Amino acid sequence: MKPTTYIDWDGLKDIPFFYCDTKEDEENKDFDIYYQGKLVLHDYNHCGHYLYTAAVLFSRIKNKTADWVNLRNLWILRDCVRENYNHGIGVDDIIFGENFDGENLDTLTPLTKKRFDYLCKRIKELDPYATI
């Protein structure tokens, strides 16, 4: 696993996801995100593939250049995916959309700001111990 000391957590809100490149690092089992050629965020790709899942969801957003589609919110979405998976919160339909069949990415409902905000709120309501 890579250390996270390089991550500028406060600066993530200023990095638009649209301008980032993603890469799976099979050797280290990491999912890496690069901005302007520099590694700015990564997550260990263990059983949940949380950051990878969040990146797939962000890549399906219709207005990819919206202000809210940034790395800070990507990490928050990653935390939502993690909490839902680990704690069995049961908000799959909010995360993926009601039509997602579990495999075909074309059945994902593109995430919106409204649904993202509702997801965060709902997880906190259902699990007061959730770390989002």
The first five atom37 places (N, CA, C, CB, O) and aatype in JSON, in Angstrom:
{
  "aatype": [12, 11, 14, 16, 16, 18, 9, 3, 17, 3, 7, 10, 11, 3, 9, 14, 13, 13, 18, 4, 3, 16, 11, 6, 3, 6, 6, 2, 11, 3, 13, 3, 9, 18, 18, 5, 7, 11, 10, 19, 10, 8, 3, 18, 2, 8, 4, 7, 8, 18, 10, 18, 16, 0, 0, 19, 10, 13, 15, 1, 9, 11, 2, 11, 16, 0, 3, 17, 19, 2, 10, 1, 2, 10, 17, 9, 10, 1, 3, 4, 19, 1, 6, 2, 18, 2, 8, 7, 9, 7, 19, 3, 3, 9, 9, 13, 7, 6, 2, 13, 3, 7, 6, 2, 10, 3, 16, 10, 16, 14, 10, 16, 11, 11, 1, 13, 3, 18, 10, 4, 11, 1, 9, 11, 6, 10, 3, 14, 18, 0, 16, 9],
  "atom_mask": [
    [1, 1, 1, 1, 1],
    [1, 1, 1, 1, 1],
    [1, 1, 1, 1, 1],
    [1, 1, 1, 1, 1],
    [1, 1, 1, 1, 1],
    [1, 1, 1, 1, 1],
    [1, 1, 1, 1, 1],
    [1, 1, 1, 1, 1],
    [1, 1, 1, 1, 1],
    [1, 1, 1, 1, 1],
    [1, 1, 1, 0, 1],
    [1, 1, 1, 1, 1],
    [1, 1, 1, 1, 1],
    [1, 1, 1, 1, 1],
    [1, 1, 1, 1, 1],
    [1, 1, 1, 1, 1],
    [1, 1, 1, 1, 1],
    [1, 1, 1, 1, 1],
    [1, 1, 1, 1, 1],
    [1, 1, 1, 1, 1],
    [1, 1, 1, 1, 1],
    [1, 1, 1, 1, 1],
    [1, 1, 1, 1, 1],
    [1, 1, 1, 1, 1],
    [1, 1, 1, 1, 1],
    [1, 1, 1, 1, 1],
    [1, 1, 1, 1, 1],
    [1, 1, 1, 1, 1],
    [1, 1, 1, 1, 1],
    [1, 1, 1, 1, 1],
    [1, 1, 1, 1, 1],
    [1, 1, 1, 1, 1],
    [1, 1, 1, 1, 1],
    [1, 1, 1, 1, 1],
    [1, 1, 1, 1, 1],
    [1, 1, 1, 1, 1],
    [1, 1, 1, 0, 1],
    [1, 1, 1, 1, 1],
    [1, 1, 1, 1, 1],
    [1, 1, 1, 1, 1],
    [1, 1, 1, 1, 1],
    [1, 1, 1, 1, 1],
    [1, 1, 1, 1, 1],
    [1, 1, 1, 1, 1],
    [1, 1, 1, 1, 1],
    [1, 1, 1, 1, 1],
    [1, 1, 1, 1, 1],
    [1, 1, 1, 0, 1],
    [1, 1, 1, 1, 1],
    [1, 1, 1, 1, 1],
    [1, 1, 1, 1, 1],
    [1, 1, 1, 1, 1],
    [1, 1, 1, 1, 1],
    [1, 1, 1, 1, 1],
    [1, 1, 1, 1, 1],
    [1, 1, 1, 1, 1],
    [1, 1, 1, 1, 1],
    [1, 1, 1, 1, 1],
    [1, 1, 1, 1, 1],
    [1, 1, 1, 1, 1],
    [1, 1, 1, 1, 1],
    [1, 1, 1, 1, 1],
    [1, 1, 1, 1, 1],
    [1, 1, 1, 1, 1],
    [1, 1, 1, 1, 1],
    [1, 1, 1, 1, 1],
    [1, 1, 1, 1, 1],
    [1, 1, 1, 1, 1],
    [1, 1, 1, 1, 1],
    [1, 1, 1, 1, 1],
    [1, 1, 1, 1, 1],
    [1, 1, 1, 1, 1],
    [1, 1, 1, 1, 1],
    [1, 1, 1, 1, 1],
    [1, 1, 1, 1, 1],
    [1, 1, 1, 1, 1],
    [1, 1, 1, 1, 1],
    [1, 1, 1, 1, 1],
    [1, 1, 1, 1, 1],
    [1, 1, 1, 1, 1],
    [1, 1, 1, 1, 1],
    [1, 1, 1, 1, 1],
    [1, 1, 1, 1, 1],
    [1, 1, 1, 1, 1],
    [1, 1, 1, 1, 1],
    [1, 1, 1, 1, 1],
    [1, 1, 1, 1, 1],
    [1, 1, 1, 0, 1],
    [1, 1, 1, 1, 1],
    [1, 1, 1, 0, 1],
    [1, 1, 1, 1, 1],
    [1, 1, 1, 1, 1],
    [1, 1, 1, 1, 1],
    [1, 1, 1, 1, 1],
    [1, 1, 1, 1, 1],
    [1, 1, 1, 1, 1],
    [1, 1, 1, 0, 1],
    [1, 1, 1, 1, 1],
    [1, 1, 1, 1, 1],
    [1, 1, 1, 1, 1],
    [1, 1, 1, 1, 1],
    [1, 1, 1, 0, 1],
    [1, 1, 1, 1, 1],
    [1, 1, 1, 1, 1],
    [1, 1, 1, 1, 1],
    [1, 1, 1, 1, 1],
    [1, 1, 1, 1, 1],
    [1, 1, 1, 1, 1],
    [1, 1, 1, 1, 1],
    [1, 1, 1, 1, 1],
    [1, 1, 1, 1, 1],
    [1, 1, 1, 1, 1],
    [1, 1, 1, 1, 1],
    [1, 1, 1, 1, 1],
    [1, 1, 1, 1, 1],
    [1, 1, 1, 1, 1],
    [1, 1, 1, 1, 1],
    [1, 1, 1, 1, 1],
    [1, 1, 1, 1, 1],
    [1, 1, 1, 1, 1],
    [1, 1, 1, 1, 1],
    [1, 1, 1, 1, 1],
    [1, 1, 1, 1, 1],
    [1, 1, 1, 1, 1],
    [1, 1, 1, 1, 1],
    [1, 1, 1, 1, 1],
    [1, 1, 1, 1, 1],
    [1, 1, 1, 1, 1],
    [1, 1, 1, 1, 1],
    [1, 1, 1, 1, 1],
    [1, 1, 1, 1, 1],
    [1, 1, 1, 1, 1]
  ],
  "atom_positions": [
    [[0.83, -1.18, 0.0], [0.0, 0.0, 0.0], [0.87, 1.24, 0.0], [-0.94, 0.0, 1.2], [1.94, 1.29, 0.62]],
    [[0.4, 2.25, -0.7], [1.11, 3.52, -0.76], [0.72, 4.38, 0.45], [0.81, 4.27, -2.08], [-0.4, 4.27, 0.95]],
    [[1.64, 5.22, 0.91], [1.27, 6.16, 1.97], [0.34, 7.24, 1.4], [2.53, 6.81, 2.61], [0.33, 7.48, 0.2]],
    [[-0.42, 7.88, 2.27], [-1.34, 8.93, 1.82], [-0.85, 10.32, 2.2], [-2.72, 8.7, 2.4], [-1.6, 11.3, 2.1]],
    [[0.38, 10.42, 2.64], [0.89, 11.71, 3.1], [0.97, 12.75, 1.98], [2.26, 11.52, 3.7], [1.01, 13.94, 2.27]],
    [[0.99, 12.33, 0.74], [1.08, 13.26, -0.39], [-0.27, 13.91, -0.7], [1.59, 12.53, -1.62], [-0.31, 14.91, -1.43]],
    [[-1.35, 13.39, -0.18], [-2.68, 13.87, -0.54], [-2.97, 15.2, 0.14], [-3.76, 12.83, -0.17], [-2.86, 15.32, 1.36]],
    [[-3.34, 16.2, -0.65], [-3.76, 17.51, -0.15], [-5.28, 17.45, 0.02], [-3.33, 18.69, -1.12], [-6.03, 17.84, -0.87]],
    [[-5.72, 16.96, 1.17], [-7.15, 16.72, 1.39], [-7.97, 17.98, 1.19], [-7.38, 16.17, 2.78], [-9.06, 17.91, 0.62]],
    [[-7.49, 19.13, 1.65], [-8.24, 20.38, 1.5], [-8.3, 20.83, 0.04], [-7.61, 21.47, 2.34], [-9.25, 21.5, -0.36]],
    [[-7.31, 20.46, -0.75], [-7.26, 20.89, -2.14], [-8.06, 20.02, -3.1], [0.0, 0.0, 0.0], [-8.2, 20.36, -4.27]],
    [[-8.58, 18.89, -2.62], [-9.31, 17.99, -3.51], [-10.55, 18.64, -4.12], [-9.72, 16.74, -2.75], [-10.94, 18.31, -5.24]],
    [[-11.15, 19.58, -3.39], [-12.35, 20.24, -3.9], [-12.04, 21.11, -5.12], [-12.99, 21.1, -2.81], [-12.94, 21.46, -5.88]],
    [[-10.78, 21.45, -5.3], [-10.36, 22.31, -6.42], [-9.93, 21.52, -7.65], [-9.24, 23.2, -5.98], [-9.55, 22.11, -8.66]],
    [[-9.98, 20.2, -7.58], [-9.55, 19.37, -8.71], [-10.77, 18.75, -9.37], [-8.55, 18.27, -8.24], [-11.41, 17.87, -8.79]],
    [[-11.09, 19.19, -10.59], [-12.24, 18.61, -11.29], [-11.94, 17.19, -11.75], [-12.63, 19.48, -12.5], [-10.88, 16.92, -12.31]],
    [[-12.86, 16.29, -11.5], [-12.7, 14.9, -11.91], [-12.54, 14.79, -13.43], [-13.9, 14.06, -11.45], [-11.83, 13.91, -13.92]],
    [[-13.18, 15.67, -14.15], [-13.16, 15.66, -15.61], [-11.74, 15.68, -16.18], [-13.95, 16.84, -16.15], [-11.49, 15.1, -17.23]],
    [[-10.83, 16.35, -15.49], [-9.45, 16.49, -15.97], [-8.5, 15.44, -15.42], [-8.93, 17.86, -15.62], [-7.29, 15.53, -15.62]],
    [[-9.02, 14.46, -14.74], [-8.18, 13.44, -14.12], [-8.11, 12.17, -14.96], [-8.7, 13.1, -12.73], [-9.0, 11.87, -15.75]],
    [[-7.02, 11.46, -14.77], [-6.84, 10.14, -15.37], [-6.86, 9.12, -14.25], [-5.51, 10.05, -16.2], [-6.36, 9.37, -13.15]],
    [[-7.43, 7.96, -14.53], [-7.47, 6.9, -13.54], [-6.68, 5.7, -14.05], [-8.93, 6.5, -13.22], [-6.58, 5.46, -15.25]],
    [[-6.13, 4.96, -13.1], [-5.33, 3.8, -13.48], [-5.38, 2.77, -12.35], [-3.85, 4.2, -13.78], [-5.26, 3.11, -11.18]],
    [[-5.56, 1.53, -12.74], [-5.47, 0.45, -11.76], [-4.03, 0.0, -11.68], [-6.42, -0.73, -12.13], [-3.43, -0.37, -12.69]],
    [[-3.47, 0.03, -10.5], [-2.11, -0.43, -10.24], [-2.21, -1.86, -9.73], [-1.36, 0.51, -9.21], [-2.35, -2.1, -8.53]],
    [[-2.14, -2.81, -10.66], [-2.32, -4.23, -10.31], [-1.25, -4.72, -9.33], [-2.3, -5.09, -11.57], [-1.54, -5.52, -8.44]],
    [[-0.03, -4.24, -9.51], [1.08, -4.7, -8.66], [0.83, -4.38, -7.19], [2.4, -4.07, -9.12], [1.0, -5.23, -6.32]],
    [[0.42, -3.14, -6.92], [0.18, -2.72, -5.54], [-1.28, -2.84, -5.13], [0.62, -1.3, -5.36], [-1.65, -2.53, -3.99]],
    [[-2.12, -3.3, -6.05], [-3.55, -3.44, -5.81], [-4.19, -2.11, -5.42], [-3.8, -4.48, -4.72], [-5.03, -2.04, -4.53]],
    [[-3.77, -1.06, -6.11], [-4.29, 0.28, -5.87], [-5.08, 0.78, -7.06], [-3.15, 1.25, -5.54], [-4.89, 0.33, -8.19]],
    [[-5.95, 1.73, -6.8], [-6.63, 2.47, -7.85], [-6.13, 3.9, -7.71], [-8.22, 2.37, -7.74], [-6.35, 4.54, -6.68]],
    [[-5.47, 4.41, -8.73], [-4.8, 5.7, -8.67], [-5.52, 6.74, -9.51], [-3.36, 5.57, -9.14], [-6.1, 6.43, -10.55]],
    [[-5.47, 7.99, -9.04], [-6.03, 9.12, -9.79], [-4.93, 10.15, -9.96], [-7.29, 9.73, -9.06], [-4.28, 10.57, -9.01]],
    [[-4.75, 10.55, -11.21], [-3.72, 11.52, -11.58], [-4.36, 12.8, -12.09], [-2.77, 10.93, -12.65], [-5.38, 12.77, -12.79]],
    [[-3.76, 13.92, -11.73], [-4.17, 15.23, -12.23], [-2.92, 15.93, -12.75], [-4.89, 16.09, -11.11], [-1.95, 16.12, -12.03]],
    [[-2.96, 16.29, -14.0], [-1.82, 16.91, -14.67], [-0.56, 16.05, -14.51], [-1.57, 18.33, -14.11], [0.54, 16.56, -14.28]],
    [[-0.74, 14.74, -14.63], [0.37, 13.8, -14.58], [0.88, 13.46, -13.19], [0.0, 0.0, 0.0], [1.81, 12.67, -13.05]],
    [[0.29, 14.05, -12.16], [0.74, 13.84, -10.79], [-0.29, 13.01, -10.02], [0.98, 15.21, -10.08], [-1.49, 13.26, -10.1]],
    [[0.2, 12.02, -9.28], [-0.68, 11.21, -8.44], [-1.26, 12.11, -7.35], [0.08, 9.99, -7.83], [-0.51, 12.68, -6.55]],
    [[-2.59, 12.22, -7.3], [-3.22, 13.09, -6.31], [-4.12, 12.34, -5.34], [-4.03, 14.15, -7.02], [-4.49, 12.87, -4.29]],
    [[-4.47, 11.1, -5.69], [-5.37, 10.34, -4.83], [-5.26, 8.86, -5.19], [-6.84, 10.84, -4.96], [-5.1, 8.52, -6.36]],
    [[-5.36, 8.02, -4.21], [-5.4, 6.58, -4.49], [-6.14, 5.88, -3.36], [-3.96, 6.0, -4.64], [-6.37, 6.44, -2.29]],
    [[-6.51, 4.66, -3.63], [-7.17, 3.85, -2.62], [-6.76, 2.41, -2.86], [-8.73, 4.01, -2.67], [-6.59, 1.98, -4.0]],
    [[-6.59, 1.69, -1.81], [-6.27, 0.28, -1.9], [-7.5, -0.44, -2.43], [-5.83, -0.3, -0.52], [-8.58, -0.33, -1.86]],
    [[-7.34, -1.17, -3.52], [-8.46, -1.86, -4.17], [-8.68, -3.22, -3.52], [-8.19, -2.03, -5.68], [-8.39, -4.25, -4.12]],
    [[-9.19, -3.21, -2.31], [-9.46, -4.48, -1.66], [-10.88, -4.94, -2.0], [-9.28, -4.36, -0.12], [-11.39, -4.57, -3.05]],
    [[-11.5, -5.68, -1.17], [-12.77, -6.35, -1.52], [-13.86, -5.4, -2.0], [-13.27, -7.1, -0.34], [-14.72, -5.83, -2.77]],
    [[-13.86, -4.17, -1.58], [-14.95, -3.28, -1.95], [-14.75, -2.48, -3.22], [0.0, 0.0, 0.0], [-15.73, -2.04, -3.83]],
    [[-13.51, -2.26, -3.63], [-13.23, -1.43, -4.81], [-13.99, -0.11, -4.72], [-13.6, -2.19, -6.11], [-14.63, 0.31, -5.69]],
    [[-13.93, 0.53, -3.58], [-14.76, 1.7, -3.3], [-14.45, 2.89, -4.22], [-14.58, 2.11, -1.87], [-15.36, 3.45, -4.82]],
    [[-13.18, 3.27, -4.32], [-12.83, 4.42, -5.15], [-13.07, 4.11, -6.62], [-11.36, 4.83, -4.93], [-13.52, 4.98, -7.37]],
    [[-12.77, 2.9, -7.03], [-13.04, 2.49, -8.41], [-14.53, 2.63, -8.73], [-12.57, 1.03, -8.65], [-14.9, 3.18, -9.77]],
    [[-15.37, 2.14, -7.83], [-16.82, 2.23, -8.03], [-17.27, 3.68, -8.1], [-17.57, 1.51, -6.9], [-18.07, 4.04, -8.96]],
    [[-16.75, 4.52, -7.2], [-17.11, 5.94, -7.21], [-16.67, 6.59, -8.52], [-16.47, 6.67, -6.01], [-17.39, 7.42, -9.07]],
    [[-15.49, 6.23, -9.02], [-15.0, 6.8, -10.28], [-15.87, 6.39, -11.46], [-13.54, 6.37, -10.53], [-16.13, 7.19, -12.35]],
    [[-16.33, 5.15, -11.46], [-17.24, 4.7, -12.52], [-18.53, 5.52, -12.47], [-17.55, 3.18, -12.38], [-19.03, 5.96, -13.5]],
    [[-19.05, 5.71, -11.27], [-20.28, 6.51, -11.13], [-20.06, 7.95, -11.58], [-20.76, 6.48, -9.67], [-20.91, 8.52, -12.26]],
    [[-18.93, 8.54, -11.21], [-18.63, 9.91, -11.63], [-18.46, 10.0, -13.14], [-17.36, 10.43, -10.93], [-18.84, 11.0, -13.74]],
    [[-17.91, 8.98, -13.75], [-17.7, 9.01, -15.2], [-19.02, 8.97, -15.97], [-16.81, 7.84, -15.63], [-19.05, 9.31, -17.15]],
    [[-20.09, 8.57, -15.31], [-21.41, 8.49, -15.95], [-22.24, 9.76, -15.75], [-22.18, 7.29, -15.41], [-23.33, 9.87, -16.31]],
    [[-21.76, 10.71, -14.97], [-22.49, 11.96, -14.74], [-22.63, 12.71, -16.05], [-21.78, 12.84, -13.67], [-21.66, 12.83, -16.81]],
    [[-23.82, 13.2, -16.32], [-24.07, 13.88, -17.6], [-23.32, 15.21, -17.69], [-25.56, 14.13, -17.79], [-22.71, 15.5, -18.73]],
    [[-23.35, 16.01, -16.63], [-22.65, 17.3, -16.64], [-21.32, 17.13, -15.9], [-23.52, 18.42, -15.97], [-21.17, 17.54, -14.75]],
    [[-20.36, 16.53, -16.58], [-19.08, 16.19, -15.97], [-18.26, 17.4, -15.53], [-18.26, 15.38, -16.93], [-17.36, 17.28, -14.7]],
    [[-18.58, 18.58, -16.07], [-17.81, 19.78, -15.72], [-18.49, 20.6, -14.62], [-17.61, 20.64, -16.95], [-18.03, 21.71, -14.32]],
    [[-19.55, 20.1, -14.03], [-20.22, 20.81, -12.93], [-19.25, 20.97, -11.76], [-21.51, 20.05, -12.48], [-18.4, 20.11, -11.52]],
    [[-19.39, 22.06, -11.03], [-18.49, 22.36, -9.9], [-18.43, 21.24, -8.86], [-18.92, 23.64, -9.23], [-17.38, 21.0, -8.27]],
    [[-19.53, 20.57, -8.64], [-19.58, 19.56, -7.59], [-18.87, 18.26, -7.98], [-21.02, 19.26, -7.23], [-18.64, 17.41, -7.13]],
    [[-18.54, 18.1, -9.25], [-17.9, 16.86, -9.73], [-16.38, 17.02, -9.56], [-18.27, 16.56, -11.23], [-15.64, 17.16, -10.53]],
    [[-15.95, 16.98, -8.31], [-14.54, 17.18, -7.97], [-14.04, 16.01, -7.11], [-14.33, 18.53, -7.23], [-14.82, 15.15, -6.69]],
    [[-12.75, 16.01, -6.86], [-12.17, 14.87, -6.13], [-12.62, 14.79, -4.67], [-10.67, 14.95, -6.18], [-12.66, 13.71, -4.1]],
    [[-12.95, 15.92, -4.07], [-13.46, 15.87, -2.69], [-14.77, 15.09, -2.65], [-13.67, 17.31, -2.13], [-14.95, 14.22, -1.8]],
    [[-15.68, 15.41, -3.57], [-16.96, 14.7, -3.61], [-16.81, 13.27, -4.1], [-17.95, 15.45, -4.49], [-17.58, 12.39, -3.72]],
    [[-15.81, 13.03, -4.93], [-15.52, 11.65, -5.34], [-15.15, 10.82, -4.11], [-14.37, 11.61, -6.39], [-15.61, 9.69, -3.96]],
    [[-14.32, 11.38, -3.24], [-13.92, 10.67, -2.03], [-15.11, 10.47, -1.1], [-12.79, 11.43, -1.3], [-15.24, 9.43, -0.46]],
    [[-15.99, 11.46, -1.02], [-17.2, 11.31, -0.2], [-18.07, 10.19, -0.77], [-18.0, 12.65, -0.15], [-18.61, 9.38, -0.01]],
    [[-18.21, 10.15, -2.09], [-18.98, 9.07, -2.72], [-18.33, 7.72, -2.43], [-19.11, 9.3, -4.24], [-19.01, 6.73, -2.18]],
    [[-17.02, 7.68, -2.47], [-16.27, 6.46, -2.13], [-16.62, 6.02, -0.71], [-14.74, 6.69, -2.26], [-16.84, 4.83, -0.47]],
    [[-16.69, 6.98, 0.21], [-17.06, 6.65, 1.59], [-18.5, 6.13, 1.68], [-16.89, 7.88, 2.49], [-18.78, 5.22, 2.46]],
    [[-19.39, 6.71, 0.88], [-20.78, 6.23, 0.85], [-20.85, 4.79, 0.36], [-21.65, 7.14, -0.06], [-21.56, 3.97, 0.93]],
    [[-20.11, 4.5, -0.69], [-20.07, 3.13, -1.23], [-19.52, 2.18, -0.17], [-19.21, 3.07, -2.53], [-20.06, 1.09, 0.04]],
    [[-18.45, 2.6, 0.51], [-17.84, 1.77, 1.55], [-18.81, 1.51, 2.7], [-16.57, 2.44, 2.09], [-18.98, 0.37, 3.13]],
    [[-19.43, 2.57, 3.2], [-20.35, 2.41, 4.33], [-21.53, 1.51, 3.96], [-20.87, 3.77, 4.8], [-21.94, 0.66, 4.74]],
    [[-22.07, 1.7, 2.76], [-23.19, 0.87, 2.31], [-22.77, -0.59, 2.21], [-23.71, 1.37, 0.95], [-23.51, -1.48, 2.63]],
    [[-21.59, -0.83, 1.67], [-21.1, -2.2, 1.49], [-20.77, -2.86, 2.83], [-19.86, -2.2, 0.59], [-21.21, -3.97, 3.11]],
    [[-20.0, -2.16, 3.65], [-19.53, -2.75, 4.91], [-20.63, -2.89, 5.96], [-18.41, -1.93, 5.47], [-20.61, -3.83, 6.75]],
    [[-21.56, -1.96, 5.98], [-22.57, -1.95, 7.03], [-23.93, -2.44, 6.55], [-22.71, -0.55, 7.6], [-24.88, -2.49, 7.33]],
    [[-24.04, -2.79, 5.27], [-25.31, -3.28, 4.74], [-26.44, -2.29, 4.92], [0.0, 0.0, 0.0], [-27.54, -2.66, 5.32]],
    [[-26.16, -1.03, 4.63], [-27.15, 0.04, 4.87], [-28.36, -0.08, 3.95], [-26.49, 1.4, 4.69], [-29.47, 0.29, 4.34]],
    [[-28.16, -0.59, 2.74], [-29.29, -0.83, 1.85], [-29.69, 0.35, 0.99], [0.0, 0.0, 0.0], [-30.87, 0.54, 0.7]],
    [[-28.71, 1.14, 0.57], [-29.03, 2.29, -0.29], [-28.49, 2.09, -1.72], [-28.45, 3.58, 0.31], [-28.14, 3.06, -2.39]],
    [[-28.43, 0.86, -2.16], [-27.94, 0.56, -3.51], [-28.7, 1.33, -4.59], [-28.04, -0.94, -3.79], [-28.09, 1.84, -5.53]],
    [[-30.03, 1.41, -4.44], [-30.83, 2.11, -5.45], [-30.48, 3.6, -5.52], [-32.31, 1.95, -5.15], [-30.55, 4.19, -6.6]],
    [[-30.11, 4.19, -4.4], [-29.72, 5.6, -4.42], [-28.34, 5.74, -5.06], [-29.72, 6.2, -2.99], [-28.11, 6.66, -5.84]],
    [[-27.44, 4.84, -4.75], [-26.09, 4.91, -5.3], [-26.08, 4.64, -6.8], [-25.18, 3.91, -4.59], [-25.54, 5.43, -7.57]],
    [[-26.67, 3.55, -7.21], [-26.55, 3.08, -8.59], [-27.76, 3.4, -9.47], [-26.32, 1.61, -8.6], [-27.67, 3.34, -10.7]],
    [[-28.88, 3.73, -8.86], [-30.12, 3.93, -9.6], [-30.96, 2.66, -9.54], [0.0, 0.0, 0.0], [-30.43, 1.56, -9.37]],
    [[-32.24, 2.82, -9.67], [-33.17, 1.7, -9.52], [-33.05, 0.65, -10.61], [-34.58, 2.22, -9.48], [-33.46, -0.49, -10.41]],
    [[-32.51, 1.02, -11.77], [-32.47, 0.1, -12.9], [-31.18, -0.69, -13.03], [-32.7, 0.85, -14.16], [-31.05, -1.52, -13.93]],
    [[-30.21, -0.45, -12.15], [-28.92, -1.12, -12.27], [-29.09, -2.61, -12.0], [-27.89, -0.52, -11.3], [-29.65, -3.01, -10.98]],
    [[-28.6, -3.42, -12.94], [-28.76, -4.88, -12.82], [-27.59, -5.54, -12.08], [-28.9, -5.5, -14.19], [-27.57, -6.76, -11.93]],
    [[-26.64, -4.75, -11.63], [-25.51, -5.29, -10.88], [-24.3, -5.61, -11.72], [0.0, 0.0, 0.0], [-23.23, -5.9, -11.17]],
    [[-24.43, -5.56, -13.04], [-23.31, -5.89, -13.92], [-23.16, -4.93, -15.1], [-23.46, -7.29, -14.45], [-22.07, -4.42, -15.35]],
    [[-24.24, -4.68, -15.8], [-24.19, -3.88, -17.02], [-24.15, -2.39, -16.67], [-25.41, -4.19, -17.92], [-25.12, -1.84, -16.15]],
    [[-23.02, -1.75, -16.94], [-22.86, -0.34, -16.59], [-23.84, 0.56, -17.34], [-21.45, 0.11, -16.88], [-24.11, 1.68, -16.9]],
    [[-24.37, 0.09, -18.45], [-25.36, 0.88, -19.18], [-26.68, 1.0, -18.43], [-25.6, 0.26, -20.55], [-27.52, 1.83, -18.77]],
    [[-26.86, 0.18, -17.4], [-28.1, 0.25, -16.62], [-27.96, 1.16, -15.4], [-28.51, -1.14, -16.17], [-28.92, 1.33, -14.65]],
    [[-26.77, 1.76, -15.2], [-26.59, 2.74, -14.12], [-27.4, 3.99, -14.43], [-25.09, 3.1, -13.94], [-27.49, 4.4, -15.59]],
    [[-27.99, 4.57, -13.42], [-28.65, 5.86, -13.57], [-27.6, 6.93, -13.26], [-29.92, 6.0, -12.63], [-27.04, 6.93, -12.16]],
    [[-27.32, 7.84, -14.2], [-26.3, 8.86, -13.95], [-26.58, 9.62, -12.65], [-26.23, 9.84, -15.12], [-27.7, 10.05, -12.39]],
    [[-25.54, 9.79, -11.86], [-25.64, 10.49, -10.59], [-25.89, 11.97, -10.83], [-24.36, 10.29, -9.75], [-25.35, 12.56, -11.76]],
    [[-26.72, 12.56, -9.98], [-26.98, 14.0, -10.01], [-26.57, 14.58, -8.67], [-28.49, 14.3, -10.32], [-26.38, 13.85, -7.7]],
    [[-26.42, 15.88, -8.61], [-26.07, 16.56, -7.36], [-27.17, 16.29, -6.32], [-25.89, 18.09, -7.59], [-26.87, 16.04, -5.15]],
    [[-28.4, 16.36, -6.75], [-29.52, 16.14, -5.82], [-29.47, 14.73, -5.23], [-30.86, 16.35, -6.55], [-29.65, 14.56, -4.02]],
    [[-29.21, 13.73, -6.06], [-29.14, 12.35, -5.57], [-27.9, 12.14, -4.7], [-29.14, 11.36, -6.74], [-27.95, 11.41, -3.71]],
    [[-26.8, 12.77, -5.07], [-25.57, 12.68, -4.27], [-25.82, 13.24, -2.86], [-24.41, 13.45, -4.96], [-25.47, 12.61, -1.87]],
    [[-26.42, 14.43, -2.79], [-26.71, 15.04, -1.49], [-27.67, 14.18, -0.67], [-27.3, 16.45, -1.68], [-27.49, 14.01, 0.54]],
    [[-28.68, 13.64, -1.33], [-29.65, 12.79, -0.64], [-28.98, 11.51, -0.13], [-30.82, 12.43, -1.59], [-29.26, 11.06, 0.98]],
    [[-28.09, 10.94, -0.93], [-27.36, 9.74, -0.53], [-26.58, 9.99, 0.75], [-26.41, 9.29, -1.65], [-26.66, 9.2, 1.69]],
    [[-25.84, 11.07, 0.79], [-25.05, 11.4, 1.99], [-25.95, 11.57, 3.21], [-24.22, 12.69, 1.76], [-25.66, 11.06, 4.29]],
    [[-27.04, 12.3, 3.02], [-28.0, 12.53, 4.11], [-28.63, 11.22, 4.58], [-29.1, 13.52, 3.66], [-28.74, 10.98, 5.78]],
    [[-29.03, 10.39, 3.65], [-29.72, 9.14, 3.99], [-28.81, 8.17, 4.73], [-30.26, 8.48, 2.71], [-29.24, 7.51, 5.68]],
    [[-27.56, 8.07, 4.3], [-26.63, 7.18, 5.0], [-26.43, 7.65, 6.44], [-25.27, 7.14, 4.26], [-26.39, 6.82, 7.35]],
    [[-26.31, 8.95, 6.64], [-26.14, 9.47, 8.0], [-27.38, 9.21, 8.85], [-25.84, 10.97, 7.96], [-27.27, 8.97, 10.06]],
    [[-28.57, 9.25, 8.23], [-29.81, 8.96, 8.96], [-29.88, 7.49, 9.35], [-31.03, 9.34, 8.11], [-30.28, 7.16, 10.47]],
    [[-29.5, 6.62, 8.43], [-29.62, 5.18, 8.66], [-28.51, 4.61, 9.53], [-29.64, 4.46, 7.35], [-28.7, 3.6, 10.2]],
    [[-27.35, 5.27, 9.52], [-26.22, 4.79, 10.31], [-25.5, 5.98, 10.94], [-25.24, 3.95, 9.43], [-24.63, 6.58, 10.31]],
    [[-25.87, 6.33, 12.16], [-25.26, 7.5, 12.8], [-23.75, 7.36, 13.02], [-25.93, 7.77, 14.12], [-23.07, 8.34, 13.32]],
    [[-23.23, 6.14, 12.89], [-21.8, 5.92, 13.06], [-21.03, 5.94, 11.74], [-21.57, 4.59, 13.75], [-19.81, 5.77, 11.72]],
    [[-21.74, 6.17, 10.65], [-21.1, 6.21, 9.33], [-20.1, 7.35, 9.27], [-22.15, 6.35, 8.21], [-20.37, 8.45, 9.76]],
    [[-18.96, 7.09, 8.68], [-17.92, 8.12, 8.54], [-17.91, 8.61, 7.1], [-16.52, 7.57, 8.95], [-17.26, 8.04, 6.22]],
    [[-18.64, 9.68, 6.89], [-18.73, 10.29, 5.55], [-18.24, 11.72, 5.67], [-20.19, 10.24, 4.97], [-18.21, 12.45, 4.68]]
  ]
}
